[in-house]
Amino acid sequence: MPYILAVKIPYTAITIIFIVLATGVGAFIRRRSRDKCLKDFGRNMVTLEATSGKTIWGKLNVENTGLEFVYPTKHRDEEGHDETSYILYKYEYPNIAALIRYHDELSESNKKEREKELKTTYHPTLLRRVKRKIQNVFKTVRDSVMEVVNLLISQAKKATPAGAVLTSQDKYVSRMKQELMGSVGTSFEPLLERYIGRKVVLELIKGDKVFEYCGVLKEYTSEFIEIMDVNYKVKGDQPARKADLVVPRKLGVVRHLGE
């Protein structure tokens, strides 16, 4: 009579498997995950306004680990060093007050691309609205994935022979869940969604003051809001200039419909 040979896999091997899985999932997600609002400003001349009041200006490169501003010319600092770029790491994003894309600083090709973006964003066509609705369905499903994963893992721990293994590898399971949660940068927001492609009034906190800016709501993610075609100035004594903004949601709030 045929019989099945049971092979007992040692916990060391299981741990190695979980480490490999966690590392692989994390690497794949990190390589592909970039905030959409930030990505829209990529390859453009952008001004970084920090919460400290410091400003950095350069051509923006967006990576999943942070932002790089490439200076158009060398800059010599007070200590005599030549600098050609500035890197803002992802863990420093809380220091961002605003990312500003001034229209008069864009190249001709960037201007044409931006005008095309604004034209398709402001009062979008029916086809574009349908496409976004479909995307939102997938966003909503993706936002629910972690709840389902947590539920399945909890049930597996209680009701399956693999439960003991999952319990013993909690930290690796948690690592994979954190990587998946970190990749969800475009959480669906019904209140903001209905204002996409319309003029809105953005309230922006700068120090102990609140400023209002009217522009077209282009996009939002879990961390940032993107507004196009506003009049903006970094300092009060400067003239306002036409610009597009990406601001942290902790500082910027869409307060009113502007049309």
Backbone as CSV, one residue per row, in Angstrom:
resi,resn,N_x,N_y,N_z,CA_x,CA_y,CA_z,C_x,C_y,C_z
1,MET,0.861,-1.193,0.000,0.000,0.000,0.000,0.889,1.232,0.000
2,PRO,0.650,2.151,-0.918,1.515,3.327,-1.003,1.414,4.155,0.272
3,TYR,2.512,4.781,0.601,2.503,5.622,1.787,3.229,6.929,1.459
4,ILE,2.919,7.930,2.234,3.509,9.261,2.027,4.599,9.454,3.058
5,LEU,5.768,9.827,2.607,6.889,10.080,3.495,6.801,11.515,4.010
6,ALA,6.586,11.663,5.283,6.476,13.001,5.888,7.864,13.569,6.112
7,VAL,8.078,14.739,5.592,9.364,15.415,5.752,9.172,16.601,6.685
8,LYS,9.892,16.622,7.734,9.781,17.704,8.713,10.798,18.796,8.365
9,ILE,10.262,19.949,8.031,11.133,21.069,7.674,11.562,21.777,8.945
10,PRO,12.845,21.936,9.188,13.304,22.599,10.407,12.910,24.075,10.415
11,TYR,12.753,24.593,11.669,12.363,25.994,11.820,13.386,26.932,11.202
12,THR,14.651,26.530,11.183,15.686,27.379,10.581,15.408,27.586,9.102
13,ALA,15.024,26.511,8.407,14.717,26.618,6.982,13.495,27.487,6.752
14,ILE,12.479,27.328,7.619,11.257,28.140,7.499,11.589,29.618,7.700
15,THR,12.443,29.893,8.684,12.842,31.280,8.938,13.534,31.877,7.725
16,ILE,14.417,31.091,7.118,15.126,31.563,5.920,14.144,31.858,4.792
17,ILE,13.140,30.982,4.629,12.132,31.192,3.583,11.379,32.496,3.811
18,PHE,10.979,32.736,5.072,10.253,33.970,5.380,11.125,35.194,5.159
19,ILE,12.404,35.107,5.502,13.317,36.232,5.286,13.428,36.540,3.798
20,VAL,13.586,35.480,2.992,13.698,35.661,1.541,12.422,36.275,0.976
21,LEU,11.254,35.759,1.420,9.980,36.297,0.947,9.814,37.761,1.329
22,ALA,10.099,38.091,2.593,9.956,39.472,3.068,10.882,40.403,2.309
23,THR,12.117,39.957,2.093,13.085,40.776,1.375,12.674,40.966,-0.077
24,GLY,12.206,39.868,-0.710,11.806,39.948,-2.118,10.599,40.841,-2.325
25,VAL,9.580,40.656,-1.480,8.383,41.489,-1.583,8.733,42.952,-1.340
26,GLY,9.539,43.189,-0.308,9.919,44.565,0.011,10.697,45.221,-1.110
27,ALA,11.648,44.496,-1.705,12.464,45.055,-2.786,11.611,45.384,-4.005
28,PHE,10.691,44.494,-4.348,9.829,44.715,-5.505,8.949,45.944,-5.301
29,ILE,8.343,46.041,-4.116,7.438,47.159,-3.839,8.199,48.471,-3.776
30,ARG,9.347,48.463,-3.091,10.115,49.706,-2.973,10.592,50.201,-4.329
31,ARG,10.942,49.300,-5.216,11.441,49.695,-6.529,10.349,50.354,-7.364
32,ARG,9.108,49.943,-7.190,8.012,50.445,-8.022,7.211,51.567,-7.371
33,SER,7.341,51.742,-6.063,6.464,52.652,-5.343,7.040,54.065,-5.282
34,ARG,6.375,54.998,-5.978,6.722,56.419,-5.911,5.430,57.216,-5.809
35,ASP,5.424,58.210,-4.947,4.221,59.017,-4.759,3.834,59.690,-6.078
36,LYS,2.560,59.574,-6.466,2.126,60.072,-7.768,2.219,61.593,-7.864
37,CYS,1.900,62.306,-6.793,1.987,63.771,-6.821,3.429,64.211,-7.038
38,LEU,4.343,63.580,-6.324,5.756,63.922,-6.485,6.234,63.551,-7.886
39,LYS,5.797,62.405,-8.379,6.230,61.934,-9.691,5.794,62.877,-10.803
40,ASP,4.653,63.562,-10.626,4.163,64.507,-11.635,5.138,65.661,-11.849
41,PHE,5.935,65.996,-10.822,6.886,67.111,-10.920,8.267,66.651,-11.385
42,GLY,8.430,65.369,-11.592,9.721,64.846,-11.997,10.199,65.419,-13.325
43,ARG,11.521,65.662,-13.423,12.177,66.190,-14.628,11.801,67.643,-14.910
44,ASN,11.244,68.333,-13.911,10.926,69.749,-14.016,11.810,70.540,-13.053
45,MET,11.978,71.840,-13.337,12.660,72.717,-12.392,11.687,73.021,-11.257
46,VAL,12.080,72.663,-10.043,11.183,72.734,-8.887,11.897,73.390,-7.716
47,THR,11.150,74.182,-6.964,11.658,74.795,-5.739,11.133,74.029,-4.537
48,LEU,12.031,73.608,-3.686,11.660,72.986,-2.417,11.627,74.053,-1.342
49,GLU,10.468,74.237,-0.732,10.333,75.143,0.412,10.227,74.284,1.664
50,ALA,11.212,74.396,2.543,11.226,73.605,3.769,10.468,74.327,4.875
51,THR,10.038,73.575,5.872,9.329,74.178,7.004,10.218,75.138,7.772
52,SER,11.537,74.996,7.639,12.484,75.897,8.307,12.614,77.232,7.589
53,GLY,12.053,77.323,6.361,12.176,78.524,5.555,13.253,78.417,4.488
54,LYS,14.068,77.382,4.553,15.118,77.171,3.570,14.509,76.781,2.229
55,THR,15.114,77.250,1.123,14.647,76.887,-0.202,15.784,76.253,-1.008
56,ILE,15.417,75.264,-1.820,16.349,74.574,-2.710,15.710,74.568,-4.094
57,TRP,16.535,74.802,-5.138,15.987,74.876,-6.484,16.821,74.025,-7.435
58,GLY,16.156,73.209,-8.228,16.877,72.389,-9.189,15.933,71.490,-9.966
59,LYS,16.495,70.727,-10.889,15.701,69.781,-11.666,15.410,68.567,-10.801
60,LEU,14.144,68.233,-10.670,13.721,67.223,-9.709,13.775,65.817,-10.296
61,ASN,14.462,64.931,-9.577,14.421,63.495,-9.849,13.715,62.820,-8.674
62,VAL,12.710,62.019,-8.970,11.908,61.372,-7.933,12.239,59.887,-7.886
63,GLU,12.673,59.436,-6.731,12.934,58.016,-6.501,12.074,57.544,-5.337
64,ASN,11.978,56.241,-5.173,11.156,55.724,-4.081,11.768,55.999,-2.715
65,THR,13.069,56.321,-2.677,13.742,56.577,-1.395,13.903,58.058,-1.092
66,GLY,13.504,58.937,-2.012,13.645,60.356,-1.752,13.652,61.180,-3.020
67,LEU,14.082,62.445,-2.875,14.090,63.406,-3.977,15.506,63.942,-4.193
68,GLU,15.845,64.148,-5.461,17.129,64.751,-5.803,16.874,66.016,-6.621
69,PHE,17.483,67.128,-6.192,17.396,68.396,-6.916,18.759,68.664,-7.556
70,VAL,18.808,68.636,-8.878,20.064,68.842,-9.597,20.170,70.316,-9.977
71,TYR,21.208,70.991,-9.479,21.382,72.410,-9.746,21.746,72.645,-11.214
72,PRO,21.240,73.734,-11.802,21.624,74.045,-13.188,23.088,74.449,-13.311
73,THR,23.663,75.019,-12.254,25.085,75.383,-12.220,25.650,75.012,-10.858
74,LYS,26.959,74.941,-10.770,27.602,74.621,-9.498,27.332,75.714,-8.466
75,HIS,27.188,75.271,-7.223,26.983,76.214,-6.120,28.087,76.006,-5.088
76,ARG,28.757,77.080,-4.734,29.826,76.982,-3.735,29.287,77.424,-2.384
77,ASP,29.421,76.551,-1.377,28.891,76.881,-0.056,29.888,77.737,0.732
78,GLU,29.516,78.052,1.969,30.328,78.946,2.796,31.690,78.358,3.122
79,GLU,31.802,77.035,3.096,33.076,76.384,3.396,33.935,76.156,2.147
80,GLY,33.449,76.633,1.008,34.236,76.535,-0.210,34.044,75.269,-1.009
81,HIS,33.014,74.463,-0.669,32.750,73.227,-1.413,31.861,73.515,-2.621
82,ASP,32.179,72.897,-3.744,31.311,72.974,-4.912,30.219,71.916,-4.802
83,GLU,28.973,72.343,-4.912,27.834,71.431,-4.812,27.033,71.502,-6.099
84,THR,26.592,70.355,-6.575,25.819,70.309,-7.821,24.427,69.699,-7.644
85,SER,24.111,69.236,-6.440,22.789,68.657,-6.213,22.463,68.670,-4.727
86,TYR,21.182,68.399,-4.447,20.711,68.319,-3.056,19.781,67.120,-2.955
87,ILE,19.979,66.284,-1.939,19.157,65.088,-1.743,18.295,65.252,-0.493
88,LEU,17.017,65.001,-0.657,16.082,64.968,0.468,15.586,63.536,0.595
89,TYR,15.937,62.877,1.699,15.552,61.481,1.874,14.093,61.367,2.313
90,LYS,13.530,60.196,2.084,12.103,60.005,2.344,11.751,60.266,3.808
91,TYR,12.647,59.896,4.721,12.353,60.117,6.133,12.358,61.608,6.493
92,GLU,12.836,62.451,5.547,12.844,63.894,5.763,11.620,64.581,5.161
93,TYR,10.708,63.827,4.573,9.510,64.429,3.970,8.699,65.292,4.947
94,PRO,8.679,64.979,6.253,7.968,65.878,7.175,8.515,67.305,7.192
95,ASN,9.728,67.514,6.649,10.309,68.861,6.595,9.844,69.656,5.382
96,ILE,9.053,69.031,4.501,8.572,69.726,3.301,7.400,70.633,3.660
97,ALA,7.526,71.912,3.273,6.400,72.839,3.393,5.638,72.881,2.068
98,ALA,6.376,72.869,0.951,5.757,72.866,-0.369,6.810,72.563,-1.424
99,LEU,6.370,71.944,-2.502,7.158,71.826,-3.725,6.486,72.720,-4.753
100,ILE,7.258,73.623,-5.339,6.692,74.660,-6.201,7.264,74.531,-7.606
101,ARG,6.405,74.453,-8.600,6.817,74.419,-9.999,6.363,75.722,-10.644
102,TYR,7.263,76.713,-10.663,6.938,78.002,-11.271,6.900,77.849,-12.784
103,HIS,5.871,78.404,-13.403,5.688,78.247,-14.839,6.808,78.907,-15.634
104,ASP,7.284,80.060,-15.175,8.292,80.793,-15.949,9.690,80.183,-15.833
105,GLU,9.835,79.107,-15.066,11.131,78.431,-14.937,11.189,77.129,-15.729
106,LEU,10.098,76.803,-16.417,10.034,75.549,-17.155,10.621,75.702,-18.557
107,SER,11.180,74.610,-19.055,11.645,74.579,-20.434,10.429,74.564,-21.366
108,GLU,10.654,74.807,-22.641,9.546,74.839,-23.588,8.832,73.487,-23.646
109,SER,9.596,72.413,-23.622,8.973,71.084,-23.672,8.177,70.808,-22.400
110,ASN,8.720,71.223,-21.248,8.005,71.048,-19.978,6.738,71.895,-19.936
111,LYS,6.801,73.102,-20.521,5.616,73.971,-20.573,4.507,73.327,-21.394
112,LYS,4.872,72.754,-22.538,3.878,72.112,-23.388,3.260,70.902,-22.691
113,GLU,4.098,70.128,-22.005,3.603,68.962,-21.278,2.670,69.373,-20.145
114,ARG,3.050,70.465,-19.465,2.227,70.958,-18.362,0.880,71.475,-18.863
115,GLU,0.892,72.212,-19.972,-0.351,72.724,-20.538,-1.276,71.579,-20.935
116,LYS,-0.686,70.519,-21.444,-1.471,69.340,-21.807,-2.085,68.713,-20.560
117,GLU,-1.298,68.647,-19.479,-1.799,68.107,-18.211,-2.979,68.924,-17.703
118,LEU,-2.822,70.259,-17.732,-3.881,71.135,-17.220,-5.144,71.002,-18.053
119,LYS,-4.977,70.905,-19.372,-6.130,70.812,-20.266,-6.921,69.531,-20.010
120,THR,-6.187,68.423,-19.780,-6.881,67.151,-19.535,-7.392,67.039,-18.105
121,THR,-6.825,67.849,-17.189,-7.240,67.795,-15.783,-8.460,68.659,-15.512
122,TYR,-8.462,69.893,-16.050,-9.530,70.850,-15.743,-10.798,70.456,-16.495
123,HIS,-11.862,70.146,-15.773,-13.115,69.657,-16.330,-12.858,68.498,-17.303
124,PRO,-12.421,67.346,-16.774,-12.046,66.207,-17.618,-13.217,65.672,-18.439
125,THR,-12.875,65.012,-19.533,-13.889,64.429,-20.403,-14.559,63.244,-19.711
126,LEU,-15.659,62.792,-20.301,-16.381,61.649,-19.750,-15.489,60.409,-19.725
127,LEU,-14.717,60.206,-20.779,-13.830,59.039,-20.844,-12.804,59.064,-19.720
128,ARG,-12.245,60.239,-19.458,-11.245,60.367,-18.388,-11.879,60.130,-17.020
129,ARG,-13.125,60.617,-16.836,-13.809,60.407,-15.557,-14.117,58.932,-15.337
130,VAL,-14.531,58.244,-16.408,-14.814,56.811,-16.304,-13.536,56.050,-15.967
131,LYS,-12.445,56.427,-16.629,-11.162,55.776,-16.370,-10.753,55.942,-14.912
132,ARG,-10.958,57.143,-14.369,-10.593,57.391,-12.973,-11.496,56.600,-12.025
133,LYS,-12.768,56.484,-12.358,-13.678,55.700,-11.522,-13.235,54.241,-11.457
134,ILE,-12.793,53.720,-12.600,-12.305,52.340,-12.630,-11.056,52.206,-11.766
135,GLN,-10.154,53.187,-11.877,-8.939,53.176,-11.056,-9.283,53.227,-9.576
136,ASN,-10.312,54.001,-9.233,-10.704,54.126,-7.827,-11.256,52.817,-7.276
137,VAL,-11.878,52.027,-8.148,-12.362,50.715,-7.716,-11.172,49.864,-7.273
138,PHE,-10.111,49.874,-8.074,-8.924,49.097,-7.736,-8.237,49.662,-6.489
139,LYS,-8.246,51.000,-6.330,-7.661,51.605,-5.132,-8.409,51.150,-3.886
140,THR,-9.746,51.143,-3.990,-10.558,50.732,-2.850,-10.288,49.270,-2.499
141,VAL,-10.183,48.423,-3.540,-9.864,47.014,-3.306,-8.497,46.880,-2.661
142,ARG,-7.525,47.639,-3.177,-6.171,47.565,-2.638,-6.129,48.038,-1.186
143,ASP,-6.911,49.077,-0.872,-6.950,49.571,0.505,-7.514,48.522,1.460
144,SER,-8.294,47.574,0.908,-8.903,46.538,1.744,-8.061,45.276,1.832
145,VAL,-7.006,45.202,1.019,-6.204,43.988,0.961,-5.611,43.644,2.318
146,MET,-5.040,44.643,2.995,-4.372,44.370,4.259,-5.341,43.870,5.325
147,GLU,-6.571,44.370,5.300,-7.563,43.888,6.254,-7.847,42.403,6.012
148,VAL,-7.948,42.039,4.731,-8.187,40.643,4.385,-6.986,39.779,4.776
149,VAL,-5.774,40.280,4.466,-4.558,39.544,4.812,-4.474,39.332,6.322
150,ASN,-4.726,40.369,7.087,-4.682,40.252,8.548,-5.697,39.236,9.057
151,LEU,-6.887,39.265,8.465,-7.945,38.336,8.882,-7.551,36.895,8.566
152,LEU,-7.029,36.658,7.352,-6.638,35.310,6.954,-5.499,34.770,7.808
153,ILE,-4.534,35.626,8.093,-3.405,35.197,8.918,-3.861,34.874,10.331
154,SER,-4.767,35.705,10.870,-5.287,35.456,12.218,-6.030,34.130,12.281
155,GLN,-6.836,33.869,11.245,-7.584,32.614,11.210,-6.651,31.421,11.033
156,ALA,-5.613,31.616,10.206,-4.657,30.525,9.964,-3.906,30.166,11.241
157,LYS,-3.589,31.170,12.040,-2.882,30.917,13.296,-3.731,30.079,14.255
158,LYS,-5.057,30.284,14.185,-5.937,29.598,15.126,-6.374,28.217,14.633
159,ALA,-6.579,28.101,13.309,-7.301,26.924,12.830,-6.539,25.996,11.900
160,THR,-5.253,26.249,11.667,-4.520,25.382,10.750,-3.239,24.879,11.388
161,PRO,-2.710,23.753,10.882,-1.434,23.235,11.398,-0.283,24.219,11.202
162,ALA,-0.422,25.101,10.211,0.649,26.075,9.961,0.619,27.229,10.959
163,GLY,-0.387,27.235,11.821,-0.523,28.336,12.769,0.700,28.551,13.628
164,ALA,1.264,27.433,14.129,2.447,27.548,14.986,3.622,28.150,14.235
165,VAL,3.740,27.773,12.950,4.824,28.311,12.126,4.637,29.809,11.927
166,LEU,3.407,30.225,11.582,3.136,31.651,11.376,3.396,32.450,12.640
167,THR,3.007,31.878,13.778,3.225,32.575,15.045,4.708,32.745,15.326
168,SER,5.488,31.706,15.026,6.922,31.773,15.290,7.638,32.749,14.352
169,GLN,7.005,33.066,13.213,7.633,33.962,12.234,6.910,35.307,12.172
170,ASP,6.350,35.727,13.305,5.552,36.952,13.341,6.283,38.167,12.794
171,LYS,7.552,38.323,13.164,8.253,39.553,12.765,8.458,39.609,11.254
172,TYR,8.601,38.440,10.597,8.775,38.430,9.151,7.439,38.637,8.432
173,VAL,6.383,38.065,9.005,5.052,38.306,8.468,4.713,39.788,8.585
174,SER,5.034,40.381,9.745,4.776,41.803,9.954,5.557,42.660,8.970
175,ARG,6.791,42.257,8.667,7.602,43.016,7.725,6.952,43.046,6.346
176,MET,6.445,41.881,5.891,5.795,41.832,4.586,4.529,42.691,4.577
177,LYS,3.755,42.648,5.685,2.546,43.451,5.744,2.872,44.940,5.724
178,GLN,3.933,45.341,6.421,4.330,46.743,6.435,4.761,47.212,5.051
179,GLU,5.462,46.353,4.318,5.887,46.719,2.968,4.664,46.923,2.069
180,LEU,3.687,46.026,2.204,2.474,46.162,1.402,1.708,47.423,1.764
181,MET,1.601,47.715,3.060,0.889,48.908,3.498,1.617,50.167,3.044
182,GLY,2.941,50.132,3.073,3.719,51.287,2.659,3.574,51.601,1.192
183,SER,3.223,50.591,0.387,3.083,50.810,-1.045,1.759,51.452,-1.411
184,VAL,0.803,51.452,-0.485,-0.514,52.016,-0.778,-0.449,53.519,-0.537
185,GLY,-0.018,54.251,-1.573,0.163,55.688,-1.408,-0.962,56.508,-1.987
186,THR,-2.010,55.879,-2.483,-3.079,56.616,-3.143,-4.428,56.227,-2.557
187,SER,-4.546,56.290,-1.251,-5.790,55.914,-0.601,-6.961,56.735,-1.139
188,PHE,-8.059,56.069,-1.400,-9.243,56.719,-1.957,-9.875,57.636,-0.925
189,GLU,-10.163,58.880,-1.330,-10.764,59.880,-0.444,-11.988,60.463,-1.149
190,PRO,-13.196,60.023,-0.784,-14.410,60.469,-1.483,-14.598,61.977,-1.501
191,LEU,-14.277,62.658,-0.401,-14.478,64.109,-0.341,-13.595,64.840,-1.343
192,LEU,-12.350,64.387,-1.495,-11.451,65.020,-2.452,-11.747,64.570,-3.879
193,GLU,-12.175,63.338,-4.017,-12.369,62.765,-5.351,-13.369,63.567,-6.174
194,ARG,-14.424,64.053,-5.544,-15.443,64.782,-6.306,-14.954,66.154,-6.763
195,TYR,-13.830,66.620,-6.215,-13.282,67.922,-6.607,-12.125,67.813,-7.588
196,ILE,-11.733,66.594,-7.947,-10.650,66.413,-8.913,-11.021,67.091,-10.232
197,GLY,-10.089,67.903,-10.776,-10.329,68.582,-12.047,-11.155,69.840,-11.928
198,ARG,-11.377,70.320,-10.704,-12.156,71.546,-10.493,-11.355,72.536,-9.666
199,LYS,-11.721,73.810,-9.772,-11.032,74.823,-8.984,-11.456,74.708,-7.523
200,VAL,-10.446,74.731,-6.663,-10.695,74.620,-5.224,-9.897,75.699,-4.503
201,VAL,-10.218,75.892,-3.250,-9.453,76.792,-2.386,-8.686,75.936,-1.390
202,LEU,-7.364,76.055,-1.436,-6.483,75.295,-0.556,-6.047,76.160,0.608
203,GLU,-6.237,75.676,1.830,-5.696,76.344,3.013,-4.347,75.717,3.346
204,LEU,-3.312,76.552,3.398,-1.957,76.070,3.636,-1.382,76.717,4.887
205,ILE,-0.962,75.885,5.829,-0.371,76.373,7.075,1.100,76.669,6.852
206,LYS,1.505,77.894,7.144,2.913,78.297,7.061,3.269,78.999,8.360
207,GLY,3.978,78.281,9.216,4.285,78.827,10.540,3.026,78.922,11.374
208,ASP,2.742,80.126,11.856,1.537,80.332,12.663,0.430,81.004,11.863
209,LYS,0.557,81.014,10.528,-0.438,81.651,9.672,-1.041,80.635,8.709
210,VAL,-2.230,80.961,8.224,-2.906,80.126,7.236,-3.167,80.966,5.990
211,PHE,-2.688,80.478,4.837,-2.862,81.182,3.576,-3.809,80.388,2.686
212,GLU,-4.530,81.112,1.820,-5.450,80.472,0.893,-4.953,80.628,-0.538
213,TYR,-5.050,79.535,-1.308,-4.635,79.541,-2.702,-5.718,78.878,-3.534
214,CYS,-6.087,79.521,-4.631,-7.111,78.981,-5.519,-6.443,78.363,-6.742
215,GLY,-6.768,77.118,-7.027,-6.199,76.438,-8.182,-6.982,75.187,-8.513
216,VAL,-6.512,74.441,-9.500,-7.188,73.234,-9.962,-6.608,72.021,-9.230
217,LEU,-7.473,71.250,-8.599,-7.028,70.044,-7.895,-6.669,68.976,-8.914
218,LYS,-5.390,68.638,-8.990,-4.903,67.671,-9.985,-4.929,66.249,-9.434
219,GLU,-4.379,66.076,-8.209,-4.227,64.729,-7.674,-4.041,64.797,-6.169
220,TYR,-4.227,63.662,-5.525,-3.936,63.540,-4.093,-3.450,62.129,-3.827
221,THR,-2.658,61.988,-2.787,-2.244,60.672,-2.301,-2.430,60.688,-0.788
222,SER,-1.972,59.645,-0.123,-2.129,59.594,1.329,-1.276,60.652,2.030
223,GLU,-0.234,61.163,1.336,0.670,62.125,1.965,0.613,63.519,1.373
224,PHE,0.245,63.650,0.085,0.368,64.935,-0.590,-0.885,65.307,-1.368
225,ILE,-0.999,66.620,-1.667,-2.050,67.163,-2.533,-1.356,67.967,-3.633
226,GLU,-1.847,67.817,-4.860,-1.273,68.551,-5.995,-2.313,69.525,-6.547
227,ILE,-1.926,70.797,-6.597,-2.795,71.871,-7.076,-2.106,72.575,-8.237
228,MET,-2.845,72.824,-9.321,-2.268,73.496,-10.484,-2.805,74.913,-10.634
229,ASP,-1.945,75.773,-11.199,-2.356,77.107,-11.632,-2.754,78.017,-10.470
230,VAL,-1.854,78.182,-9.517,-2.090,79.084,-8.393,-1.131,80.265,-8.482
231,ASN,-1.437,81.336,-7.781,-0.520,82.459,-7.608,0.204,82.245,-6.287
232,TYR,1.539,82.115,-6.344,2.270,81.714,-5.148,3.564,82.512,-4.997
233,LYS,3.894,82.768,-3.738,5.183,83.367,-3.408,5.672,82.751,-2.113
234,VAL,6.979,82.511,-2.047,7.559,81.893,-0.861,7.589,82.884,0.292
235,LYS,8.007,84.126,0.003,8.118,85.146,1.040,7.158,86.292,0.756
236,GLY,6.743,86.957,1.831,5.735,88.004,1.716,6.150,89.197,0.891
237,ASP,7.448,89.484,0.828,7.915,90.670,0.095,8.192,90.361,-1.378
238,GLN,7.916,89.142,-1.816,8.129,88.760,-3.206,6.830,88.881,-3.991
239,PRO,6.919,89.161,-5.303,5.692,89.170,-6.119,5.185,87.754,-6.338
240,ALA,3.879,87.579,-6.378,3.289,86.261,-6.628,3.501,85.883,-8.094
241,ARG,3.743,84.587,-8.325,3.958,84.076,-9.678,3.096,82.839,-9.888
242,LYS,2.755,82.594,-11.156,1.958,81.419,-11.484,2.776,80.152,-11.224
243,ALA,2.166,79.197,-10.555,2.897,77.986,-10.187,1.928,76.833,-9.965
244,ASP,2.483,75.638,-9.906,1.770,74.437,-9.458,2.398,74.013,-8.143
245,LEU,1.593,73.450,-7.250,2.068,73.103,-5.908,1.826,71.628,-5.597
246,VAL,2.765,71.064,-4.863,2.543,69.799,-4.152,2.817,70.094,-2.686
247,VAL,1.816,69.881,-1.837,1.951,70.203,-0.421,1.572,68.996,0.428
248,PRO,2.192,68.848,1.597,1.823,67.740,2.495,0.397,67.906,3.002
249,ARG,-0.309,66.811,3.129,-1.695,66.886,3.602,-1.780,67.311,5.060
250,LYS,-0.682,67.176,5.814,-0.701,67.621,7.196,-0.685,69.145,7.289
251,LEU,-0.268,69.826,6.194,-0.210,71.283,6.178,-1.251,71.909,5.242
252,GLY,-1.653,71.164,4.221,-2.598,71.691,3.234,-3.929,70.991,3.274
253,VAL,-5.002,71.778,3.241,-6.361,71.226,3.288,-7.209,71.878,2.201
254,VAL,-7.855,71.062,1.385,-8.822,71.586,0.430,-10.085,71.939,1.218
255,ARG,-10.366,73.240,1.296,-11.445,73.715,2.169,-12.727,74.057,1.418
256,HIS,-12.597,74.617,0.191,-13.782,75.081,-0.524,-13.688,74.695,-1.997
257,LEU,-14.840,74.525,-2.621,-14.916,74.483,-4.067,-14.799,75.926,-4.530
258,GLY,-13.985,76.166,-5.564,-13.720,77.548,-5.988,-14.431,77.957,-7.249
259,GLU,-15.461,77.207,-7.650,-16.188,77.574,-8.868,-17.644,77.170,-8.726
